[in-house]
Amino acid sequence: MHTSLDERVETVRRFNRDYTRQIGVLHEHLLDSDFSLTEARILYELAHRSGVTSSDLCRELGLNAGYLSRVIAGFEKRGLIARTRSQTDARVAELRLTDQGRATFEPLNDASKREVAAMLERLPQQSQQDLADAMDQIQALLRPPSPGYILRNPQPGDLGWIVHRQTVMYAQEYGWNNEYEALTAEIIARFIREFDPARERCWIAEKDGKVIGSVFIVREDDSTAKLRMLYVEPAARGMGIGGRLVDECLRFARQAGYKKMVLWTNSVLTGARRIYDKAGFELIEETPHRSFGKDLLGQVLARDL
């Protein structure tokens, strides 16, 4: 079920209010120390990284340069940090924690760990893992997109995951019911049972350890390959992954000796259709049908190899 933008905005704001209340960041000072949350975050960055400059901290923590300058000056006065000239650029001063700074930071860091552990220990172990996984997902969604991904062969568990994700995704985006889950499970089961490595293949697209897409090529007949179950996670779209997966299918099919490739799709899958059109597929047949709880227009596409 999709909500409006206004409803999603309110959901995020409600989460922010509740989460800040849960972790106590509304307190003026962190963990009953002399440091504000921002000051503790600066100490954390300096404790875990080397070669950090004031410009780095301003950019990565979103801090005002004047405010950061005052904080750094205060830390220097207390003997917590020192400045050293960069070995690569003498014009740049790098910041580092002194021994006194590290001695000051460690109790603060330990106290923070204990506070989070206490929050987690109120939950059953599986709920703790669910919470950690959800936080990983929030970070991944909000992180600026990067082009880095790999294509690999499927590993144990991947194919079941593909059935799950495609079913969930198409239910959310198009309202399809679990008839589609039955279809994908049948396709996967047949692929596993009858797999011919010389003429069939599956590619898994992975980014940051997560499956973000996949595609299959199977034997239709001796001269015809069939492309099946192309999908890309919504958060990974726009990176060219769908086109890359289709290109891999075409390349493999030519090497395997196929002369033609076909696929079956539905007209509502407009994003996939754009990928197929760009790859040179042409519509050869359309058939209305009632499937997955919806009235659909099935399409058969094909191209010579």
CYANA upper distance limits for C-alpha pairs under 8 A (distance plus 0.5 A):
  1 MET  CA    172 GLN  CA      6.24
  1 MET  CA    173 GLU  CA      8.49
  2 HIS  CA    172 GLN  CA      7.66
  2 HIS  CA    173 GLU  CA      8.45
  3 THR  CA      7 GLU  CA      6.55
  3 THR  CA      8 ARG  CA      7.03
  4 SER  CA      8 ARG  CA      6.81
  5 LEU  CA      9 VAL  CA      6.61
  6 ASP  CA     10 GLU  CA      6.82
  7 GLU  CA     11 THR  CA      6.74
  8 ARG  CA     12 VAL  CA      6.84
  9 VAL  CA     13 ARG  CA      6.75
 10 GLU  CA     14 ARG  CA      6.47
 11 THR  CA     15 PHE  CA      6.67
 12 VAL  CA     16 ASN  CA      6.68
 13 ARG  CA     17 ARG  CA      6.75
 14 ARG  CA     18 ASP  CA      6.69
 15 PHE  CA     19 TYR  CA      6.39
 16 ASN  CA     20 THR  CA      6.52
 17 ARG  CA     21 ARG  CA      6.81
 18 ASP  CA     22 GLN  CA      6.70
 19 TYR  CA     23 ILE  CA      6.82
 20 THR  CA     24 GLY  CA      6.36
 20 THR  CA     25 VAL  CA      6.03
 20 THR  CA     26 LEU  CA      7.09
 21 ARG  CA     25 VAL  CA      7.46
 21 ARG  CA     26 LEU  CA      7.43
 23 ILE  CA    116 VAL  CA      8.25
 25 VAL  CA     30 LEU  CA      7.64
 25 VAL  CA     37 LEU  CA      7.57
 28 GLU  CA     36 SER  CA      6.87
 28 GLU  CA     37 LEU  CA      8.45
 29 HIS  CA     33 SER  CA      6.60
 29 HIS  CA     34 ASP  CA      6.86
 29 HIS  CA     35 PHE  CA      6.03
 29 HIS  CA     36 SER  CA      4.99
 29 HIS  CA     37 LEU  CA      6.98
 30 LEU  CA     34 ASP  CA      8.03
 30 LEU  CA     35 PHE  CA      6.52
 30 LEU  CA     36 SER  CA      6.05
 30 LEU  CA     37 LEU  CA      6.05
 30 LEU  CA     40 ALA  CA      8.08
 31 LEU  CA    108 LEU  CA      7.88
 31 LEU  CA    111 ALA  CA      7.46
 31 LEU  CA    112 SER  CA      7.67
 33 SER  CA    108 LEU  CA      8.07
 35 PHE  CA     39 GLU  CA      6.17
 35 PHE  CA     40 ALA  CA      6.47
 36 SER  CA     40 ALA  CA      6.69
 37 LEU  CA     41 ARG  CA      6.70
 38 THR  CA     42 ILE  CA      6.81
 39 GLU  CA     43 LEU  CA      6.88
 39 GLU  CA     71 VAL  CA      7.74
 40 ALA  CA     44 TYR  CA      6.62
 40 ALA  CA    105 PHE  CA      8.46
 40 ALA  CA    108 LEU  CA      8.45
 41 ARG  CA     45 GLU  CA      6.77
 42 ILE  CA     46 LEU  CA      6.85
 42 ILE  CA     57 LEU  CA      7.92
 43 LEU  CA     47 ALA  CA      6.55
 43 LEU  CA     97 LEU  CA      8.22
 43 LEU  CA    105 PHE  CA      7.21
 44 TYR  CA     48 HIS  CA      6.78
 44 TYR  CA    105 PHE  CA      8.01
 44 TYR  CA    109 ASN  CA      8.37
 45 GLU  CA     49 ARG  CA      6.49
 46 LEU  CA     50 SER  CA      7.38
 46 LEU  CA     52 VAL  CA      7.44
 46 LEU  CA     95 LEU  CA      7.68
 46 LEU  CA     96 ARG  CA      6.37
 46 LEU  CA     97 LEU  CA      6.67
 47 ALA  CA     96 ARG  CA      8.13
 47 ALA  CA     97 LEU  CA      6.96
 47 ALA  CA    102 ARG  CA      7.48
 47 ALA  CA    105 PHE  CA      8.31
 50 SER  CA     95 LEU  CA      8.44
 50 SER  CA     96 ARG  CA      7.46
 51 GLY  CA     86 SER  CA      7.91
 51 GLY  CA     94 GLU  CA      5.94
 51 GLY  CA     95 LEU  CA      7.30
 51 GLY  CA     96 ARG  CA      8.09
 52 VAL  CA     56 ASP  CA      6.66
 52 VAL  CA     57 LEU  CA      7.83
 52 VAL  CA     94 GLU  CA      5.88
 52 VAL  CA     95 LEU  CA      6.10
 52 VAL  CA     96 ARG  CA      7.88
 53 THR  CA     57 LEU  CA      7.06
 53 THR  CA     92 VAL  CA      8.07
 53 THR  CA     93 ALA  CA      6.84
 53 THR  CA     94 GLU  CA      5.20
 53 THR  CA     95 LEU  CA      6.24
 54 SER  CA     58 CYS  CA      6.70
 54 SER  CA     65 ALA  CA      8.46
 54 SER  CA     68 LEU  CA      8.01
 54 SER  CA     69 SER  CA      8.29
 54 SER  CA     94 GLU  CA      8.06
 54 SER  CA     95 LEU  CA      7.92
 55 SER  CA     59 ARG  CA      6.65
 55 SER  CA     65 ALA  CA      8.41
 56 ASP  CA     60 GLU  CA      6.50
 57 LEU  CA     61 LEU  CA      6.09
 57 LEU  CA     62 GLY  CA      8.07
 57 LEU  CA     63 LEU  CA      7.70
 58 CYS  CA     62 GLY  CA      5.86
 58 CYS  CA     63 LEU  CA      5.08
 58 CYS  CA     64 ASN  CA      6.88
 58 CYS  CA     65 ALA  CA      6.67
 58 CYS  CA     68 LEU  CA      7.68
 59 ARG  CA     63 LEU  CA      7.43
 63 LEU  CA     67 TYR  CA      7.65
 63 LEU  CA     68 LEU  CA      7.01
 64 ASN  CA     68 LEU  CA      6.68
 65 ALA  CA     69 SER  CA      6.57
 66 GLY  CA     70 ARG  CA      6.96
 67 TYR  CA     71 VAL  CA      6.89
 68 LEU  CA     72 ILE  CA      6.58
 69 SER  CA     73 ALA  CA      6.59
 70 ARG  CA     74 GLY  CA      6.70
 71 VAL  CA     75 PHE  CA      6.76
 72 ILE  CA     76 GLU  CA      6.66
 72 ILE  CA     81 ILE  CA      8.28
 73 ALA  CA     77 LYS  CA      6.70
 74 GLY  CA     78 ARG  CA      6.85
 75 PHE  CA     79 GLY  CA      6.74
 75 PHE  CA     80 LEU  CA      5.66
 75 PHE  CA     81 ILE  CA      6.38
 76 GLU  CA     80 LEU  CA      6.26
 76 GLU  CA     81 ILE  CA      5.73
 76 GLU  CA     82 ALA  CA      6.81
 79 GLY  CA     98 THR  CA      7.54
 79 GLY  CA    100 GLN  CA      7.14
 79 GLY  CA    101 GLY  CA      7.40
 80 LEU  CA     97 LEU  CA      6.40
 80 LEU  CA     98 THR  CA      5.96
 80 LEU  CA     99 ASP  CA      8.10
 80 LEU  CA    100 GLN  CA      6.12
 80 LEU  CA    101 GLY  CA      4.31
 80 LEU  CA    102 ARG  CA      8.05
 80 LEU  CA    104 THR  CA      8.20
 81 ILE  CA     95 LEU  CA      7.23
 81 ILE  CA     96 ARG  CA      6.03
 81 ILE  CA     97 LEU  CA      4.87
 81 ILE  CA     98 THR  CA      5.59
 81 ILE  CA    101 GLY  CA      6.58
 82 ALA  CA     95 LEU  CA      6.43
 82 ALA  CA     96 ARG  CA      6.10
 82 ALA  CA     97 LEU  CA      6.90
 82 ALA  CA     98 THR  CA      6.82
 83 ARG  CA     93 ALA  CA      6.41
 83 ARG  CA     94 GLU  CA      6.08
 83 ARG  CA     95 LEU  CA      5.34
 83 ARG  CA     96 ARG  CA      7.04
 84 THR  CA     93 ALA  CA      5.99
 84 THR  CA     94 GLU  CA      5.78
 84 THR  CA     95 LEU  CA      7.06
 84 THR  CA     96 ARG  CA      8.31
 85 ARG  CA     89 ASP  CA      8.05
 85 ARG  CA     90 ALA  CA      6.06
 85 ARG  CA     91 ARG  CA      7.74
 85 ARG  CA     92 VAL  CA      6.51
 85 ARG  CA     93 ALA  CA      5.17
 85 ARG  CA     94 GLU  CA      6.51
 86 SER  CA     90 ALA  CA      5.94
 86 SER  CA     91 ARG  CA      7.95
 86 SER  CA     92 VAL  CA      6.10
 86 SER  CA     93 ALA  CA      6.32
 86 SER  CA     94 GLU  CA      6.41
 97 LEU  CA    101 GLY  CA      5.59
 97 LEU  CA    102 ARG  CA      6.56
 98 THR  CA    102 ARG  CA      6.76
 99 ASP  CA    103 ALA  CA      6.68
100 GLN  CA    104 THR  CA      6.64
101 GLY  CA    105 PHE  CA      6.58
102 ARG  CA    106 GLU  CA      6.54
103 ALA  CA    107 PRO  CA      7.92
104 THR  CA    108 LEU  CA      7.64
105 PHE  CA    109 ASN  CA      6.62
106 GLU  CA    110 ASP  CA      6.58
107 PRO  CA    111 ALA  CA      6.54
108 LEU  CA    112 SER  CA      6.75
109 ASN  CA    113 LYS  CA      6.83
110 ASP  CA    114 ARG  CA      6.77
111 ALA  CA    115 GLU  CA      6.69
112 SER  CA    116 VAL  CA      6.83
113 LYS  CA    117 ALA  CA      6.56
114 ARG  CA    118 ALA  CA      6.56
115 GLU  CA    119 MET  CA      6.91
116 VAL  CA    120 LEU  CA      6.76
117 ALA  CA    121 GLU  CA      6.49
118 ALA  CA    122 ARG  CA      7.25
119 MET  CA    123 LEU  CA      8.24
120 LEU  CA    128 GLN  CA      6.41
121 GLU  CA    125 GLN  CA      8.40
121 GLU  CA    128 GLN  CA      8.27
123 LEU  CA    127 SER  CA      6.39
123 LEU  CA    128 GLN  CA      6.49
124 PRO  CA    128 GLN  CA      6.80
125 GLN  CA    129 GLN  CA      6.93
126 GLN  CA    130 ASP  CA      6.64
127 SER  CA    131 LEU  CA      6.55
128 GLN  CA    132 ALA  CA      6.77
129 GLN  CA    133 ASP  CA      6.57
130 ASP  CA    134 ALA  CA      6.59
131 LEU  CA    135 MET  CA      6.73
132 ALA  CA    136 ASP  CA      6.75
133 ASP  CA    137 GLN  CA      6.77
134 ALA  CA    138 ILE  CA      6.77
135 MET  CA    139 GLN  CA      6.76
136 ASP  CA    140 ALA  CA      6.68
137 GLN  CA    141 LEU  CA      6.62
138 ILE  CA    142 LEU  CA      6.71
139 GLN  CA    143 ARG  CA      6.39
141 LEU  CA    235 ALA  CA      7.44
147 PRO  CA    239 MET  CA      6.95
148 GLY  CA    207 LYS  CA      7.14
149 TYR  CA    205 ALA  CA      7.25
149 TYR  CA    206 GLU  CA      6.09
149 TYR  CA    207 LYS  CA      5.02
149 TYR  CA    208 ASP  CA      7.98
150 ILE  CA    205 ALA  CA      6.18
150 ILE  CA    206 GLU  CA      5.82
150 ILE  CA    207 LYS  CA      7.01
151 LEU  CA    203 TRP  CA      6.58
151 LEU  CA    204 ILE  CA      5.94
151 LEU  CA    205 ALA  CA      5.05
151 LEU  CA    206 GLU  CA      6.81
152 ARG  CA    203 TRP  CA      6.14
152 ARG  CA    204 ILE  CA      5.70
152 ARG  CA    205 ALA  CA      7.04
152 ARG  CA    206 GLU  CA      8.04
153 ASN  CA    202 CYS  CA      6.86
153 ASN  CA    203 TRP  CA      5.88
153 ASN  CA    204 ILE  CA      6.44
154 PRO  CA    158 ASP  CA      6.31
154 PRO  CA    159 LEU  CA      7.56
154 PRO  CA    202 CYS  CA      7.23
154 PRO  CA    203 TRP  CA      7.16
154 PRO  CA    204 ILE  CA      6.40
155 GLN  CA    159 LEU  CA      8.39
157 GLY  CA    161 TRP  CA      6.72
158 ASP  CA    162 ILE  CA      6.74
158 ASP  CA    211 VAL  CA      8.39
159 LEU  CA    163 VAL  CA      7.04
159 LEU  CA    188 ILE  CA      7.31
160 GLY  CA    164 HIS  CA      6.90
160 GLY  CA    185 ALA  CA      8.39
161 TRP  CA    165 ARG  CA      6.53
162 ILE  CA    166 GLN  CA      6.43
162 ILE  CA    214 SER  CA      8.18
163 VAL  CA    167 THR  CA      6.61
163 VAL  CA    181 GLU  CA      6.96
163 VAL  CA    184 THR  CA      6.27
163 VAL  CA    185 ALA  CA      6.56
163 VAL  CA    188 ILE  CA      8.30
164 HIS  CA    168 VAL  CA      6.68
164 HIS  CA    181 GLU  CA      7.96
165 ARG  CA    169 MET  CA      6.35
166 GLN  CA    170 TYR  CA      6.49
166 GLN  CA    181 GLU  CA      8.37
166 GLN  CA    231 TYR  CA      7.81
167 THR  CA    171 ALA  CA      6.56
167 THR  CA    176 TRP  CA      8.38
167 THR  CA    177 ASN  CA      8.48
167 THR  CA    178 ASN  CA      7.57
167 THR  CA    180 TYR  CA      6.90
167 THR  CA    181 GLU  CA      5.84
168 VAL  CA    172 GLN  CA      6.70
169 MET  CA    173 GLU  CA      6.58
170 TYR  CA    174 TYR  CA      5.84
170 TYR  CA    175 GLY  CA      7.01
170 TYR  CA    176 TRP  CA      6.37
171 ALA  CA    175 GLY  CA      4.81
171 ALA  CA    176 TRP  CA      5.01
171 ALA  CA    177 ASN  CA      6.68
172 GLN  CA    176 TRP  CA      8.30
175 GLY  CA    293 GLY  CA      8.39
175 GLY  CA    294 LYS  CA      8.40
176 TRP  CA    180 TYR  CA      7.31
176 TRP  CA    292 PHE  CA      5.44
176 TRP  CA    293 GLY  CA      6.40
176 TRP  CA    294 LYS  CA      7.25
177 ASN  CA    181 GLU  CA      8.18
177 ASN  CA    292 PHE  CA      5.49
177 ASN  CA    293 GLY  CA      6.20
178 ASN  CA    182 ALA  CA      6.94
178 ASN  CA    292 PHE  CA      7.21
179 GLU  CA    183 LEU  CA      6.91
179 GLU  CA    291 SER  CA      7.80
179 GLU  CA    292 PHE  CA      5.42
179 GLU  CA    293 GLY  CA      8.08
180 TYR  CA    184 THR  CA      6.72
180 TYR  CA    291 SER  CA      8.44
180 TYR  CA    292 PHE  CA      5.97
181 GLU  CA    185 ALA  CA      6.53
182 ALA  CA    186 GLU  CA      6.67
183 LEU  CA    187 ILE  CA      6.78
184 THR  CA    188 ILE  CA      6.63
184 THR  CA    229 MET  CA      8.37
185 ALA  CA    189 ALA  CA      6.50
186 GLU  CA    190 ARG  CA      6.63
187 ILE  CA    191 PHE  CA      6.66
188 ILE  CA    192 ILE  CA      6.74
189 ALA  CA    193 ARG  CA      6.67
190 ARG  CA    194 GLU  CA      6.32
190 ARG  CA    195 PHE  CA      8.23
191 PHE  CA    195 PHE  CA      5.76
191 PHE  CA    218 VAL  CA      8.07
195 PHE  CA    200 GLU  CA      7.08
196 ASP  CA    200 GLU  CA      5.94
197 PRO  CA    201 ARG  CA      6.97
198 ALA  CA    256 ALA  CA      7.22
199 ARG  CA    218 VAL  CA      7.46
199 ARG  CA    219 ARG  CA      6.99
199 ARG  CA    253 ALA  CA      7.98
199 ARG  CA    256 ALA  CA      6.19
200 GLU  CA    216 PHE  CA      8.14
200 GLU  CA    217 ILE  CA      5.91
200 GLU  CA    218 VAL  CA      5.25
200 GLU  CA    219 ARG  CA      6.90
201 ARG  CA    216 PHE  CA      6.37
201 ARG  CA    217 ILE  CA      5.84
201 ARG  CA    218 VAL  CA      7.33
202 CYS  CA    214 SER  CA      7.67
202 CYS  CA    215 VAL  CA      6.29
202 CYS  CA    216 PHE  CA      4.94
202 CYS  CA    217 ILE  CA      6.93
203 TRP  CA    214 SER  CA      5.99
203 TRP  CA    215 VAL  CA      6.12
203 TRP  CA    216 PHE  CA      7.14
203 TRP  CA    245 LEU  CA      7.73
204 ILE  CA    211 VAL  CA      7.27
204 ILE  CA    212 ILE  CA      8.25
204 ILE  CA    213 GLY  CA      6.54
204 ILE  CA    214 SER  CA      5.06
204 ILE  CA    215 VAL  CA      7.54
205 ALA  CA    211 VAL  CA      6.40
205 ALA  CA    212 ILE  CA      6.03
205 ALA  CA    213 GLY  CA      5.38
205 ALA  CA    214 SER  CA      6.22
205 ALA  CA    241 ILE  CA      8.09
206 GLU  CA    210 LYS  CA      5.84
206 GLU  CA    211 VAL  CA      5.04
206 GLU  CA    212 ILE  CA      6.01
206 GLU  CA    213 GLY  CA      7.65
207 LYS  CA    211 VAL  CA      7.12
207 LYS  CA    212 ILE  CA      7.11
212 ILE  CA    232 VAL  CA      6.26
212 ILE  CA    233 GLU  CA      5.51
212 ILE  CA    236 ALA  CA      6.96
213 GLY  CA    230 LEU  CA      7.98
213 GLY  CA    231 TYR  CA      5.78
213 GLY  CA    232 VAL  CA      4.60
213 GLY  CA    233 GLU  CA      6.35
213 GLY  CA    241 ILE  CA      8.10
213 GLY  CA    242 GLY  CA      8.26
214 SER  CA    229 MET  CA      7.93
214 SER  CA    230 LEU  CA      6.29
214 SER  CA    231 TYR  CA      6.18
214 SER  CA    232 VAL  CA      7.27
214 SER  CA    245 LEU  CA      7.72
215 VAL  CA    227 LEU  CA      7.85
215 VAL  CA    228 ARG  CA      6.72
215 VAL  CA    229 MET  CA      6.02
215 VAL  CA    230 LEU  CA      4.84
215 VAL  CA    231 TYR  CA      7.17
215 VAL  CA    245 LEU  CA      6.94
215 VAL  CA    246 VAL  CA      8.12
216 PHE  CA    227 LEU  CA      6.31
216 PHE  CA    228 ARG  CA      5.52
216 PHE  CA    229 MET  CA      6.77
216 PHE  CA    230 LEU  CA      7.50
216 PHE  CA    249 CYS  CA      8.19
217 ILE  CA    225 ALA  CA      7.06
217 ILE  CA    226 LYS  CA      6.04
217 ILE  CA    227 LEU  CA      5.11
217 ILE  CA    228 ARG  CA      6.56
217 ILE  CA    249 CYS  CA      6.81
217 ILE  CA    253 ALA  CA      8.45
218 VAL  CA    225 ALA  CA      6.33
218 VAL  CA    226 LYS  CA      5.74
218 VAL  CA    227 LEU  CA      7.10
218 VAL  CA    228 ARG  CA      8.00
219 ARG  CA    224 THR  CA      7.08
219 ARG  CA    225 ALA  CA      5.39
219 ARG  CA    226 LYS  CA      6.56
220 GLU  CA    224 THR  CA      5.84
220 GLU  CA    225 ALA  CA      5.76
220 GLU  CA    226 LYS  CA      6.16
221 ASP  CA    225 ALA  CA      7.48
222 ASP  CA    258 TYR  CA      7.57
223 SER  CA    257 GLY  CA      7.76
223 SER  CA    258 TYR  CA      5.15
223 SER  CA    259 LYS  CA      5.72
223 SER  CA    260 LYS  CA      6.92
224 THR  CA    258 TYR  CA      5.99
224 THR  CA    259 LYS  CA      6.55
224 THR  CA    260 LYS  CA      5.31
224 THR  CA    261 MET  CA      6.00
224 THR  CA    262 VAL  CA      7.69
225 ALA  CA    253 ALA  CA      7.09
225 ALA  CA    258 TYR  CA      6.71
225 ALA  CA    259 LYS  CA      8.47
225 ALA  CA    260 LYS  CA      6.79
225 ALA  CA    261 MET  CA      5.20
225 ALA  CA    262 VAL  CA      6.91
226 LYS  CA    261 MET  CA      6.05
226 LYS  CA    262 VAL  CA      5.44
226 LYS  CA    263 LEU  CA      6.02
227 LEU  CA    249 CYS  CA      7.75
227 LEU  CA    261 MET  CA      7.52
227 LEU  CA    262 VAL  CA      6.82
227 LEU  CA    263 LEU  CA      5.63
227 LEU  CA    264 TRP  CA      8.48
228 ARG  CA    263 LEU  CA      6.98
228 ARG  CA    264 TRP  CA      8.02
230 LEU  CA    242 GLY  CA      7.83
230 LEU  CA    245 LEU  CA      8.33
230 LEU  CA    272 ALA  CA      8.30
231 TYR  CA    242 GLY  CA      7.56
232 VAL  CA    236 ALA  CA      7.03
232 VAL  CA    237 ARG  CA      6.85
232 VAL  CA    241 ILE  CA      7.61
232 VAL  CA    242 GLY  CA      6.83
233 GLU  CA    237 ARG  CA      7.02
236 ALA  CA    241 ILE  CA      8.25
237 ARG  CA    241 ILE  CA      7.66
237 ARG  CA    242 GLY  CA      8.36
240 GLY  CA    244 ARG  CA      6.71
241 ILE  CA    245 LEU  CA      6.65
242 GLY  CA    246 VAL  CA      6.86
242 GLY  CA    272 ALA  CA      8.20
242 GLY  CA    275 ILE  CA      7.34
243 GLY  CA    247 ASP  CA      6.62
243 GLY  CA    275 ILE  CA      6.29
243 GLY  CA    279 ALA  CA      8.04
244 ARG  CA    248 GLU  CA      6.76
245 LEU  CA    249 CYS  CA      6.94
246 VAL  CA    250 LEU  CA      6.87
246 VAL  CA    275 ILE  CA      8.44
246 VAL  CA    276 TYR  CA      8.27
246 VAL  CA    279 ALA  CA      7.93
247 ASP  CA    251 ARG  CA      6.67
247 ASP  CA    279 ALA  CA      7.92
248 GLU  CA    252 PHE  CA      6.58
249 CYS  CA    253 ALA  CA      6.52
250 LEU  CA    254 ARG  CA      6.79
250 LEU  CA    261 MET  CA      8.28
250 LEU  CA    305 LEU  CA      7.87
251 ARG  CA    255 GLN  CA      6.91
252 PHE  CA    256 ALA  CA      6.56
253 ALA  CA    257 GLY  CA      6.89
253 ALA  CA    258 TYR  CA      5.93
253 ALA  CA    259 LYS  CA      8.44
253 ALA  CA    261 MET  CA      8.22
253 ALA  CA    305 LEU  CA      8.29
254 ARG  CA    258 TYR  CA      6.10
254 ARG  CA    259 LYS  CA      7.56
254 ARG  CA    305 LEU  CA      6.80
258 TYR  CA    305 LEU  CA      7.67
259 LYS  CA    304 ASP  CA      6.57
259 LYS  CA    305 LEU  CA      5.60
260 LYS  CA    302 ALA  CA      7.72
260 LYS  CA    303 ARG  CA      6.39
260 LYS  CA    304 ASP  CA      4.89
260 LYS  CA    305 LEU  CA      5.65
261 MET  CA    302 ALA  CA      6.11
261 MET  CA    303 ARG  CA      6.09
261 MET  CA    304 ASP  CA      6.89
261 MET  CA    305 LEU  CA      7.45
262 VAL  CA    300 VAL  CA      7.55
262 VAL  CA    301 LEU  CA      6.12
262 VAL  CA    302 ALA  CA      4.73
262 VAL  CA    303 ARG  CA      7.17
263 LEU  CA    300 VAL  CA      6.30
263 LEU  CA    301 LEU  CA      5.90
263 LEU  CA    302 ALA  CA      6.95
264 TRP  CA    298 GLY  CA      7.58
264 TRP  CA    299 GLN  CA      6.19
264 TRP  CA    300 VAL  CA      5.13
264 TRP  CA    301 LEU  CA      6.90
265 THR  CA    269 LEU  CA      7.72
265 THR  CA    273 ARG  CA      8.40
265 THR  CA    298 GLY  CA      6.40
265 THR  CA    299 GLN  CA      5.73
265 THR  CA    300 VAL  CA      7.00
265 THR  CA    301 LEU  CA      8.35
266 ASN  CA    296 LEU  CA      7.16
266 ASN  CA    297 LEU  CA      6.07
266 ASN  CA    298 GLY  CA      4.94
266 ASN  CA    299 GLN  CA      5.97
267 SER  CA    273 ARG  CA      8.11
267 SER  CA    296 LEU  CA      7.81
267 SER  CA    297 LEU  CA      6.11
267 SER  CA    298 GLY  CA      6.94
267 SER  CA    299 GLN  CA      7.16
268 VAL  CA    296 LEU  CA      8.13
268 VAL  CA    297 LEU  CA      8.29
269 LEU  CA    273 ARG  CA      6.79
270 THR  CA    274 ARG  CA      6.78
271 GLY  CA    275 ILE  CA      7.20
272 ALA  CA    276 TYR  CA      6.83
273 ARG  CA    277 ASP  CA      6.57
274 ARG  CA    278 LYS  CA      6.65
275 ILE  CA    279 ALA  CA      6.76
276 TYR  CA    280 GLY  CA      7.00
276 TYR  CA    281 PHE  CA      5.96
277 ASP  CA    281 PHE  CA      5.72
277 ASP  CA    282 GLU  CA      7.23
280 GLY  CA    303 ARG  CA      6.96
281 PHE  CA    301 LEU  CA      6.29
281 PHE  CA    302 ALA  CA      5.62
281 PHE  CA    303 ARG  CA      5.37
282 GLU  CA    301 LEU  CA      5.71
282 GLU  CA    302 ALA  CA      5.96
282 GLU  CA    303 ARG  CA      6.80
283 LEU  CA    299 GLN  CA      7.38
283 LEU  CA    300 VAL  CA      6.53
283 LEU  CA    301 LEU  CA      4.96
283 LEU  CA    302 ALA  CA      7.17
284 ILE  CA    299 GLN  CA      8.18
284 ILE  CA    300 VAL  CA      6.31
284 ILE  CA    301 LEU  CA      6.11
284 ILE  CA    302 ALA  CA      7.32
285 GLU  CA    299 GLN  CA      6.23
285 GLU  CA    300 VAL  CA      5.59
285 GLU  CA    301 LEU  CA      7.68
286 GLU  CA    297 LEU  CA      7.07
286 GLU  CA    298 GLY  CA      6.05
286 GLU  CA    299 GLN  CA      5.05
286 GLU  CA    300 VAL  CA      6.95
287 THR  CA    297 LEU  CA      6.18
287 THR  CA    298 GLY  CA      5.56
287 THR  CA    299 GLN  CA      7.02
288 PRO  CA    295 ASP  CA      7.78
288 PRO  CA    296 LEU  CA      6.24
288 PRO  CA    297 LEU  CA      4.84
288 PRO  CA    298 GLY  CA      6.40
289 HIS  CA    295 ASP  CA      6.47
289 HIS  CA    296 LEU  CA      5.90
289 HIS  CA    297 LEU  CA      6.64
289 HIS  CA    298 GLY  CA      7.25
290 ARG  CA    294 LYS  CA      6.20
290 ARG  CA    295 ASP  CA      5.07
290 ARG  CA    296 LEU  CA      6.51
291 SER  CA    295 ASP  CA      7.05
291 SER  CA    296 LEU  CA      7.43
